[in-house]
Structure formats: C-alpha cells, structure tokens
Amino acid sequence: MLVRHIVSVNGADVATARPDTTIADAAKVLRDRNIGALVITTDDGGLAGILSERDLVRGLPDHGTDLLALKVKDRMTTDVTTCSPDDRVDDIMKLMTDGRFRHLPVVEAGKLVGIVSIGDVVKSRLEELEAEATTLRQYIAGNA
C-alpha cells in the first residue's frame, strides 16, 4: 500500500501554524483538533518545521509555565523528515520506528499534501493483513 491511500482517506487538511505563533496558541490547536503535531510553514507555504506534543513536554523542565509565551520557532523541530505519496507504507513504518517520531508530513512537488501518523500506518497495515487473511481463508475453503 502507498502513502497516497492514507492521504486519500484522511484528506489533505493538515493543521499548520507559523513560526511566530505562541506555544499557548499552538497547544490550543493541538487540543481542539485532537492531534499530536502541527506542521510549521513559512509565509510562502514552505515547510519550516514540525511541533509535536513531545516538543512541548520536553520544554517544560527548562521553561515551566513560561513555555506558553515562547514562539513555536523556539521549540519546533527544524530537521523534518518527510515522505512522498508514492512511498510504500511499509517503508515509512520502518522510517518512523527507526527515527522514533510519530508524524510524517507528506510532500509532493515541494508542496505539503498531507500528514501521516504512526496510528494511520498501523491501521493501514492491519487492514492489509486482514485482507490477506480473508483471501487465504477463502482460498483454503474453496480448495478443501
């Protein structure tokens, strides 16, 4: 299965923010949309970084409640790994596991077209396995 399938199911609506957004405002978006990461974009729509719940939690010991007044650019991850809609789900599952991150922006021709979470990847893989098992059961039942 390709990443394109997950994006087509999830849709292309990706929660984004600008680097000068406050952490407090970004945290509200994460809460209100029930998501774990925001893609941070430049004024021209380019990818500037990603801000995850993990980035916020790691900032608490150093900043305490002052963290909320910081800008997203102060906490975001700037070295963002991305994938293409034509990447195989199995490949990005390994990439996400090895890199220890849970969100992967999907970029095509330099434009953000979606985001894939580890949950999306696991769900698609389970669907594939279930379809394979059903096919095998039908084959065995037909040849018994």
CYANA upper distance limits for C-alpha pairs under 8 A (distance plus 0.5 A):
  1 MET  CA      5 HIS  CA      7.54
  1 MET  CA     88 ARG  CA      6.36
  1 MET  CA     89 VAL  CA      6.29
  1 MET  CA     90 ASP  CA      8.30
  1 MET  CA    124 SER  CA      8.41
  1 MET  CA    128 GLU  CA      8.36
  2 LEU  CA      6 ILE  CA      7.93
  2 LEU  CA     85 PRO  CA      7.16
  2 LEU  CA     86 ASP  CA      6.21
  2 LEU  CA     87 ASP  CA      6.14
  2 LEU  CA     88 ARG  CA      4.97
  2 LEU  CA     89 VAL  CA      5.90
  3 VAL  CA      7 VAL  CA      6.87
  3 VAL  CA     84 SER  CA      7.63
  3 VAL  CA     85 PRO  CA      5.26
  3 VAL  CA     86 ASP  CA      6.59
  3 VAL  CA     87 ASP  CA      6.22
  3 VAL  CA     88 ARG  CA      6.56
  3 VAL  CA     89 VAL  CA      6.11
  3 VAL  CA    116 VAL  CA      8.39
  4 ARG  CA      8 SER  CA      6.61
  4 ARG  CA     84 SER  CA      8.46
  4 ARG  CA     85 PRO  CA      4.76
  4 ARG  CA     86 ASP  CA      6.62
  4 ARG  CA     87 ASP  CA      8.37
  5 HIS  CA      9 VAL  CA      6.82
  5 HIS  CA     85 PRO  CA      8.47
  6 ILE  CA     10 ASN  CA      6.54
  6 ILE  CA    116 VAL  CA      7.81
  6 ILE  CA    120 ASP  CA      7.50
  6 ILE  CA    121 VAL  CA      8.40
  6 ILE  CA    124 SER  CA      7.87
  7 VAL  CA     11 GLY  CA      5.92
  7 VAL  CA     12 ALA  CA      6.89
  7 VAL  CA     85 PRO  CA      8.07
  7 VAL  CA    113 VAL  CA      8.31
  7 VAL  CA    114 GLY  CA      6.39
  7 VAL  CA    115 ILE  CA      7.69
  7 VAL  CA    116 VAL  CA      7.80
  8 SER  CA     12 ALA  CA      7.93
 11 GLY  CA    114 GLY  CA      7.59
 12 ALA  CA    113 VAL  CA      6.03
 12 ALA  CA    114 GLY  CA      5.24
 12 ALA  CA    115 ILE  CA      8.22
 13 ASP  CA    114 GLY  CA      7.21
 14 VAL  CA     38 LEU  CA      8.35
 14 VAL  CA     39 VAL  CA      7.89
 14 VAL  CA    113 VAL  CA      8.35
 14 VAL  CA    114 GLY  CA      6.32
 14 VAL  CA    115 ILE  CA      6.94
 15 ALA  CA     29 VAL  CA      8.49
 15 ALA  CA     37 ALA  CA      8.48
 15 ALA  CA     38 LEU  CA      6.02
 15 ALA  CA     39 VAL  CA      6.90
 16 THR  CA     38 LEU  CA      5.72
 16 THR  CA     39 VAL  CA      5.18
 16 THR  CA     40 ILE  CA      5.97
 16 THR  CA     41 THR  CA      7.06
 17 ALA  CA     21 THR  CA      7.04
 17 ALA  CA     26 ALA  CA      7.71
 17 ALA  CA     38 LEU  CA      7.10
 17 ALA  CA     39 VAL  CA      6.97
 17 ALA  CA     40 ILE  CA      5.45
 17 ALA  CA     41 THR  CA      6.72
 18 ARG  CA     40 ILE  CA      5.95
 18 ARG  CA     41 THR  CA      5.95
 18 ARG  CA     42 THR  CA      6.78
 18 ARG  CA     43 ASP  CA      7.99
 18 ARG  CA     72 VAL  CA      8.04
 19 PRO  CA     40 ILE  CA      6.73
 19 PRO  CA     41 THR  CA      7.59
 19 PRO  CA     42 THR  CA      7.77
 19 PRO  CA     48 ALA  CA      8.03
 19 PRO  CA     71 LYS  CA      7.18
 19 PRO  CA     72 VAL  CA      5.65
 19 PRO  CA     73 LYS  CA      5.14
 20 ASP  CA     71 LYS  CA      5.79
 20 ASP  CA     72 VAL  CA      6.55
 20 ASP  CA     73 LYS  CA      6.89
 21 THR  CA     25 ASP  CA      7.08
 21 THR  CA     26 ALA  CA      7.21
 21 THR  CA     71 LYS  CA      6.00
 21 THR  CA     72 VAL  CA      6.10
 21 THR  CA     73 LYS  CA      8.48
 22 THR  CA     26 ALA  CA      6.77
 22 THR  CA     68 LEU  CA      7.20
 22 THR  CA     69 ALA  CA      6.37
 22 THR  CA     70 LEU  CA      6.16
 22 THR  CA     71 LYS  CA      4.83
 22 THR  CA     72 VAL  CA      6.23
 23 ILE  CA     27 ALA  CA      6.45
 23 ILE  CA     56 LEU  CA      8.47
 23 ILE  CA     67 LEU  CA      7.32
 23 ILE  CA     68 LEU  CA      5.36
 23 ILE  CA     69 ALA  CA      6.73
 23 ILE  CA     70 LEU  CA      6.22
 23 ILE  CA     71 LYS  CA      6.06
 23 ILE  CA     72 VAL  CA      5.94
 24 ALA  CA     28 LYS  CA      6.85
 24 ALA  CA     67 LEU  CA      8.50
 24 ALA  CA     68 LEU  CA      5.04
 24 ALA  CA     69 ALA  CA      7.03
 25 ASP  CA     29 VAL  CA      6.98
 26 ALA  CA     30 LEU  CA      6.83
 26 ALA  CA     38 LEU  CA      8.13
 26 ALA  CA     72 VAL  CA      7.89
 27 ALA  CA     31 ARG  CA      6.67
 28 LYS  CA     32 ASP  CA      6.38
 29 VAL  CA     33 ARG  CA      6.36
 30 LEU  CA     34 ASN  CA      6.20
 30 LEU  CA     35 ILE  CA      5.61
 30 LEU  CA     36 GLY  CA      6.66
 30 LEU  CA     37 ALA  CA      7.22
 30 LEU  CA     38 LEU  CA      7.73
 31 ARG  CA     35 ILE  CA      7.26
 36 GLY  CA     52 SER  CA      6.21
 36 GLY  CA     53 GLU  CA      6.12
 36 GLY  CA    103 HIS  CA      8.40
 37 ALA  CA     50 ILE  CA      7.30
 37 ALA  CA     51 LEU  CA      5.96
 37 ALA  CA     52 SER  CA      4.58
 37 ALA  CA     53 GLU  CA      6.82
 37 ALA  CA    103 HIS  CA      7.37
 38 LEU  CA     50 ILE  CA      6.22
 38 LEU  CA     51 LEU  CA      5.70
 38 LEU  CA     52 SER  CA      6.89
 39 VAL  CA     47 LEU  CA      7.88
 39 VAL  CA     48 ALA  CA      8.40
 39 VAL  CA     49 GLY  CA      6.73
 39 VAL  CA     50 ILE  CA      5.03
 39 VAL  CA     51 LEU  CA      6.97
 39 VAL  CA    105 PRO  CA      7.88
 40 ILE  CA     47 LEU  CA      6.73
 40 ILE  CA     48 ALA  CA      5.83
 40 ILE  CA     49 GLY  CA      5.37
 40 ILE  CA     50 ILE  CA      5.71
 40 ILE  CA     51 LEU  CA      7.47
 40 ILE  CA     76 MET  CA      8.42
 41 THR  CA     45 GLY  CA      5.89
 41 THR  CA     46 GLY  CA      5.82
 41 THR  CA     47 LEU  CA      5.20
 41 THR  CA     48 ALA  CA      5.46
 41 THR  CA     49 GLY  CA      7.37
 42 THR  CA     46 GLY  CA      5.57
 42 THR  CA     47 LEU  CA      6.78
 42 THR  CA     48 ALA  CA      6.28
 45 GLY  CA    111 LYS  CA      8.15
 46 GLY  CA    110 GLY  CA      8.21
 46 GLY  CA    111 LYS  CA      7.63
 46 GLY  CA    112 LEU  CA      8.34
 47 LEU  CA    112 LEU  CA      8.09
 48 ALA  CA     78 THR  CA      6.77
 49 GLY  CA     76 MET  CA      6.50
 49 GLY  CA     77 THR  CA      5.87
 49 GLY  CA     78 THR  CA      4.81
 49 GLY  CA     79 ASP  CA      7.32
 49 GLY  CA     80 VAL  CA      6.45
 50 ILE  CA     76 MET  CA      5.98
 50 ILE  CA     77 THR  CA      5.81
 50 ILE  CA     78 THR  CA      7.19
 50 ILE  CA     80 VAL  CA      7.26
 51 LEU  CA     55 ASP  CA      6.66
 51 LEU  CA     56 LEU  CA      8.30
 51 LEU  CA     72 VAL  CA      7.67
 51 LEU  CA     75 ARG  CA      7.57
 51 LEU  CA     76 MET  CA      5.09
 51 LEU  CA     77 THR  CA      6.71
 52 SER  CA     56 LEU  CA      7.27
 52 SER  CA     76 MET  CA      8.04
 53 GLU  CA     57 VAL  CA      6.75
 54 ARG  CA     58 ARG  CA      6.57
 55 ASP  CA     59 GLY  CA      6.85
 55 ASP  CA     75 ARG  CA      6.60
 55 ASP  CA     76 MET  CA      7.07
 55 ASP  CA     77 THR  CA      8.12
 56 LEU  CA     60 LEU  CA      7.16
 56 LEU  CA     67 LEU  CA      8.46
 56 LEU  CA     75 ARG  CA      7.64
 57 VAL  CA     61 PRO  CA      8.43
 58 ARG  CA     62 ASP  CA      8.45
 59 GLY  CA     63 HIS  CA      6.52
 59 GLY  CA     64 GLY  CA      8.01
 59 GLY  CA     67 LEU  CA      7.13
 59 GLY  CA     75 ARG  CA      7.70
 60 LEU  CA     64 GLY  CA      5.17
 60 LEU  CA     65 THR  CA      7.67
 60 LEU  CA     67 LEU  CA      6.99
 63 HIS  CA     67 LEU  CA      5.57
 66 ASP  CA     70 LEU  CA      7.52
 70 LEU  CA     74 ASP  CA      7.00
 71 LYS  CA     75 ARG  CA      7.84
 72 VAL  CA     76 MET  CA      6.26
 81 THR  CA    104 LEU  CA      7.16
 81 THR  CA    105 PRO  CA      7.98
 82 THR  CA    104 LEU  CA      6.05
 82 THR  CA    105 PRO  CA      5.56
 82 THR  CA    106 VAL  CA      6.27
 82 THR  CA    107 VAL  CA      7.04
 83 CYS  CA     87 ASP  CA      7.08
 83 CYS  CA     92 ILE  CA      7.96
 83 CYS  CA    104 LEU  CA      7.27
 83 CYS  CA    105 PRO  CA      6.96
 83 CYS  CA    106 VAL  CA      5.46
 83 CYS  CA    107 VAL  CA      6.61
 84 SER  CA    106 VAL  CA      5.88
 84 SER  CA    107 VAL  CA      5.87
 84 SER  CA    108 GLU  CA      6.33
 85 PRO  CA    106 VAL  CA      6.87
 85 PRO  CA    107 VAL  CA      7.71
 85 PRO  CA    108 GLU  CA      7.33
 87 ASP  CA     91 ASP  CA      7.49
 87 ASP  CA     92 ILE  CA      7.67
 88 ARG  CA     92 ILE  CA      7.08
 89 VAL  CA     93 MET  CA      6.55
 89 VAL  CA    121 VAL  CA      6.95
 89 VAL  CA    124 SER  CA      8.41
 89 VAL  CA    125 ARG  CA      8.14
 90 ASP  CA     94 LYS  CA      7.00
 90 ASP  CA    125 ARG  CA      8.29
 91 ASP  CA     95 LEU  CA      6.78
 92 ILE  CA     96 MET  CA      6.43
 93 MET  CA     97 THR  CA      6.60
 93 MET  CA    118 ILE  CA      7.72
 93 MET  CA    121 VAL  CA      6.91
 93 MET  CA    122 VAL  CA      8.41
 94 LYS  CA     98 ASP  CA      6.42
 95 LEU  CA     99 GLY  CA      6.42
 96 MET  CA    100 ARG  CA      6.20
 96 MET  CA    101 PHE  CA      5.87
 96 MET  CA    102 ARG  CA      6.84
 96 MET  CA    103 HIS  CA      8.28
 96 MET  CA    104 LEU  CA      8.22
 96 MET  CA    118 ILE  CA      7.77
 97 THR  CA    101 PHE  CA      7.37
102 ARG  CA    117 SER  CA      5.97
102 ARG  CA    118 ILE  CA      5.52
103 HIS  CA    115 ILE  CA      7.35
103 HIS  CA    116 VAL  CA      6.25
103 HIS  CA    117 SER  CA      4.97
103 HIS  CA    118 ILE  CA      6.93
104 LEU  CA    115 ILE  CA      6.11
104 LEU  CA    116 VAL  CA      5.69
104 LEU  CA    117 SER  CA      6.82
105 PRO  CA    112 LEU  CA      7.47
105 PRO  CA    113 VAL  CA      8.40
105 PRO  CA    114 GLY  CA      6.55
105 PRO  CA    115 ILE  CA      4.75
105 PRO  CA    116 VAL  CA      6.81
106 VAL  CA    112 LEU  CA      6.43
106 VAL  CA    113 VAL  CA      6.15
106 VAL  CA    114 GLY  CA      5.41
106 VAL  CA    115 ILE  CA      5.71
106 VAL  CA    116 VAL  CA      7.51
107 VAL  CA    111 LYS  CA      5.79
107 VAL  CA    112 LEU  CA      5.04
107 VAL  CA    113 VAL  CA      6.09
107 VAL  CA    114 GLY  CA      7.65
108 GLU  CA    112 LEU  CA      7.06
108 GLU  CA    113 VAL  CA      7.02
116 VAL  CA    120 ASP  CA      6.64
116 VAL  CA    121 VAL  CA      7.66
117 SER  CA    121 VAL  CA      6.97
118 ILE  CA    122 VAL  CA      6.65
119 GLY  CA    123 LYS  CA      6.53
120 ASP  CA    124 SER  CA      6.67
121 VAL  CA    125 ARG  CA      6.69
122 VAL  CA    126 LEU  CA      6.63
123 LYS  CA    127 GLU  CA      6.74
124 SER  CA    128 GLU  CA      6.78
125 ARG  CA    129 LEU  CA      6.77
126 LEU  CA    130 GLU  CA      6.57
127 GLU  CA    131 ALA  CA      6.66
128 GLU  CA    132 GLU  CA      6.73
129 LEU  CA    133 ALA  CA      6.61
130 GLU  CA    134 THR  CA      6.63
131 ALA  CA    135 THR  CA      6.69
132 GLU  CA    136 LEU  CA      6.69
133 ALA  CA    137 ARG  CA      6.61
134 THR  CA    138 GLN  CA      6.64
135 THR  CA    139 TYR  CA      6.61
136 LEU  CA    140 ILE  CA      6.61
137 ARG  CA    141 ALA  CA      6.50
138 GLN  CA    142 GLY  CA      6.48
139 TYR  CA    143 ASN  CA      6.75
140 ILE  CA    144 ALA  CA      6.38
